[in-house]
């Protein structure tokens, strides 16, 4: 009677049951991720409009948008044309070194796109080609952006192709042989390839690097000039919002189409994927396609980066630059990786196995991911300007850069987390509830160990993607600070080519080592799990 009243135990079954907390959690998380964008829009609507911003199309922004759309269309066409067959054959046939080749195909996704543009520019100059050649101008910009869009379509097609079941493949072979199987699978994965190519091309609209380097500047370059050179916050924000509207027109339909299909593909299936066929001729076709993509997206730019090193490698200067930026790079990557993974996993937990909430989360995450990074950065700048000086440590510096990157990249964490949660058994919570295991202990003993390897991989991937984004770092990093990619981006116009090439190669090598580590973890997970 006089003793302390025991609190009722929260059962692990709450994770498998519907509840209002799911919708509230997802709405709060998406609103948090969109907060910098909302702040930027409110700051513009609240006033501060400059003379230039009232006629911002007269500043050359309109033609720049058209150039960006032209590049995006070219990237989409190349990505689908090359990525669809390159992802299809490895999904159906036993290709030699398949895992290694797919890992090398994925490497450009984790490296700043401007590094490949630098490599193409150096290669063009080494070959003595004019600036408007295939390695420069419009075609060079499309080629540089294709280094990320083609792997995206290839991997999306591969994943979609592996969803084909053995029964479906056998039925197609009985109906018309191997050629009919390839046609049916290609028709099945074609929409996924088109949407993946569209997402890859949308991301080019917000990336200033390749166009600026290869002399085909687009809308993103104009936004940087408006803020960094003209110091016009209102003009830069208005241009970013205009670009965001264009992005939304393209991204929202893609997200509506893609979200339900991604949600259905994230859960574990009882059906068996199609066995890889040993047909040597078709397997070698797939091998040639993957090798061709690696040559186009990686070997060609790397050859350009290696060219200036023939006259000597500035080892000391390169190591000094790496040492100077290493602390900021690691800090930025760590903050972005941990915060982005935490937010993504939290929202995935809110979605659970509820298809409706998974679709809502994936749709919102895809739209937020496609928005221009400059818009979030400008919102963070406005927050820092109106915040009291006591909050400078939170609103300025690498913490701000890392947090903004985390809010932009959390969709990757959400997707991987939903996959990790979905492959677990729903019977685990029932067994824990029967034995009286409280929710906290269930988290520590069952759920956390199950998703920990995936969480570690997610931290690494988000960290690499965060350091690869130079737009956010360029707008938010304090003077004298910044990551290694930002240092390369800011010095490449005036530094010796050998130094720029050496720094680019060091970064690519580091990203390759981390990607190899992630690949090793994934292989161990496959062996352990049934």
Buried (B, 14 or more C-beta within 10 A) or exposed (E): EEEEEEEEEEBBBBBBEEEEEBBEBBBEBBEEBBBBBEBBBEBBEEEEBBEBBEEBEEBEBBBBBEBBBBBBEBBBBBBBBBBBBBBBBBBBBBBEEBEEBBBBBBBBBBBBBBBBBBBBBBBBBBEEBEBEEEBBBBBBBBBBBBBBBBBBBBBBBBBBBBBBBEEBBEEBBEEEEBEBBBEBBBEBBBEBBBBBBBBBBBBBBBBBBBBBBBBBBBBBBBBBBBBEEEEBBBBBBBBBBBBBEBBBEBBBEBBEBBBBBBBEBBBEEEEEBBEBBEEEEBBBBBBEBBBBBBEBBBBBBBBBBBBBBEEEBBEEBBBEBBEBBEEBBBBBBBBBBBBBBBBBBBBBBBBBBBBEBBBBBBBBBBBBBBBBBBBBBBBBBBBBEEEEEEEEEEBBBBBBBBBBBBBBBBBBBBBBBBBBBBBBEEEBBBEBBEEEBBBEEBBEEBBEEBBEBBBBBBBBBBBBBBBBBBBBBBBBBEEEBBBBBBBBBBBBEEBBBBBBBBBBBBBBEBBBEBBBEBBEBBEEBEEEEE
